[in-house]
Amino acid sequence: MPETTAPSATFSPLYQQIKALLLSSLQSGEWRPGAPIPSEMELAARYEVSQGTVRKAVDELATENLLIRHQGKGTFVASHHSEAWQYRFFSLMPDSGKKVPLKSHFLACKPIKSPAKIAQLLKTPASERVIQIDRVQSLGGQVAVFEQIWLPEQRFSGMTLDRLESWPGPLYAFYESEFATHMVRAEEKIKAIAAEATIANHLKLEPGSPLLLVERVSYTYGNKPVEVRRAHYDTRQQHYENKLN
């Protein structure tokens, strides 16, 4: 008989196992965005490990921006409602460097048959419908962004234009509060393009004007893609800022 080789066991450090358990609790909604997690002492007792092991797991989740440490208060689940996080995924900055008011105006919100490319990016069956959102964003009263957003209808069932228009804060905070979906990371592709007529009209530009196209896929816990966004930026008086750590 030919020899068979037993599969080798993969070793995972203990703190990584605790990190996986903490992530599982975040995914299940045991600890909601903005809420405190148990203390390191409580978690150590829960998982029957040392506080040092828990601390190392929590440190990694804090480095990944999934948890936020507040000196003297404890450790909290990151939330897009917090001031520091509200515009973490918004990278358009005025050339002047001065903060100016950002205002959103939603143009449409409708369920559609998922385009093949969108279904591929969301990793959903081609038969599953998506919700398409169109909106413009203005900086200091000047239209600067036109974007289209696609969301899996199954996860965001009940989303309407009225609900979007009545929401006072950032869109990711809306996902978090109303649909229990917390965005933890995103991947982007950036490309310089010439404005098509329809997009130019939304941005009040001449067709053919230079734009910055940013295509983004955003992920929730478990590395699950839940939003595709295609944004067109007018960068005549602003720039796209990216901070690399």
N, C-alpha and C positions, 0 to 999 in steps of 0.2 A: 504494500500500500504506500502511496506517496505520502511524504511527511506533510503535516499541516502545522502551520504556525499560528499560535493563539494570538489574538489581537492584544497589543500592548496597552496597559492601562495609562490613561492620561492623568497626570498629577495636577491638581489645582490647589494653589496655596490657600490656607484656611481663610485669610482675609478676603480672597476672591469669592469663596463660597458664601461668606457673610454678605459681601456686596451683592451677589446674585439674589440672596434672600431679601435684602433691602429693596432691590429693584422690583422683585416680585410683589412686595407690599405696595410700592408706588404704582405699578401697573394695575393692581387689583382695586386701587382707590382706597386702600386702608388709611393712607395718609394723603389728604387732598392738598392741592396747591395752596400755598400760603399758610398751611397748618404746621405746627411743630411736630417733630418726630420724637419718640421717647429718648430719654437721656442715654448716654453711653453706658452708664451703669445698668440701666433697665434693659438695654439691648444685650449687654453682656450676659445678664442673668437669663434672658429669654433664650439666647442661642447657646448658652453654657460655654462661653469662651471668655478670654480676657478682655478688659477694656481696651488694651493696646490693639488687639485684633480688630475690634469694632471701630476704633478711632481711625485705623488705616483704611478700612472700607469706606467710612464716612468721608474721610479726606479725599479719596478718589472721586466719590460722587459729587463732592463740593467742587473739585477741580473741573469736573465735566459739567458744572453749572446745573446739576439736578437738585442739589441741596445748597442752602445758603446758611452760613454761620453768622449769628449775631452775637457779638461779644456780650457776655453777661445775661443773655436771654435764652440761648439755646440754638438748635439747628432746625431750620424750616425747609419745607418743600418749596422749591423755586416756583414763582408765580408771575405770570405776565401782568398781573394787577399791580405789582410793586413798581415804584417809580424807576428803580434801576433797571428793570426788565422790560418796561413797556415798549421801548423802541430798540430792543436789542437786535431785532431782525430788520430794522429799517436803517439803511446806510446812506441815504441821500442827505448831503449837508450843504448849506449855502456857502458860496465862495468867501463871503464876508466873515464866516466863522461865528456869526451871531445866531442865536436860537430864534426861530420864527415860528408862528403858529402853524400846525399841520391840521388840515381839514379834509375829511373824506366825503365824497358824494357818490352814493351807489346808483348805478344806472339800470342794472338788471339783476335778477336772481331767479333762475329757472332750472328745472330738471331737464336733462337732455340725454340722448343716447351717447354713451361714452365714446369719444374718438379713440381710434386704435392706439395712438401714441400716448394718450392720457391713461388708458387702461393699463398699458405696459408700465408706465411710470408708477402708477398707484398699486400695481400688482393685483389687479382685480379682474374677474372674468369679463370678457368683452360684452357679455349680455347685461352686466350690471350698470345701471344708470348713474350719472354724476350730476351734481348741482354746479351750474356755471354762474359765476358772479362777475359782473363788469363794474368797475368803478374808476373814478379819477381822484387824485389827491392833489391838494394845493398847498404850497408853502408860501406863507405871507400873502395869501390872496391870489397868487399866480399858479395856474395849473401846471404841474410839473411831472405827473405820472398818470399814465393810463395802464390799467392792468386787468387781466382776465385770470380768474381763479377757478379751479376745479376741485370738487370735494366728493368723496363717495357718498351717494344718497343714503345708503343704508346707515352709515354712522351719523350723518347730519340730517336725518329725517325731521321735517318740521321747520327747516330754515326757510324764511320768507324775506322778501324785500322790506316789508314793514318792520320785521324784527331787527333786521340789519340797520335800518334807518333810525330806529329808536334806541339803539345801543350807544351809550355815551363815550365808550373807551376804545382802546385798540382792538383790532379784529381777533388777535390771538387770545386776548382776555375773554372775548365773546365765546370762542370755541371752548375755552376752559370752563367758564361758568355755566353755559347753556347746554354743552354737549359732552362734558367730561372728557375733553380731549386737550392734552397739554403738549404743546410743541417743544421738543427738547433740542433739536438740531436741524440744520438744513444744508443742502448741497446746491451750489449755484454754478451756472454757466453764463458768461458775460460776452457780449458781442456787439460791435458797432454796426448799425444798419441805417438805411434810409427810410424815412417814414412813408408808409402806404397812405393812400388818401383818407381812409376811414380813421386810422389812428391819428393822422395829422389833424383831422377835424376835431377829434376829442381834445387834443393838446393845443389847439388854436395855432397851428403851424402851417407852413406851406408844404405840400407833398414833396417828398424828397429831402426834407430837412434831416440833419444827422440826429440820431437817437442812440441811446444805450439800451440794448435789450438784455434783460436779466431773467433767465429761466431758472426757477427754483423748485426743488422738491423738499418738502418739510416732513419731519418724522416725529412720531410720538414714542412713548416707551416701547421697548422691545424692537427698536429699529424698524417700525412699521410706517411706511409712507402713507400720509393721510391728506396731503394737499399738494397740488401742482399749481404754480403761479407763473405767469408770463407778464412781466412788467416792462413798460416802455418809458424811459426816463429822458426828459428834456434837460440836458446838462449845460445849457448856455450860462446859467447863473448859479449852478450848484455842481457838486461833484459827488462821485460814489466813493464812500470811505470804507475801507476794510482794515480792521485791526487784527493783526496776526500775533498769536501767542506761541 
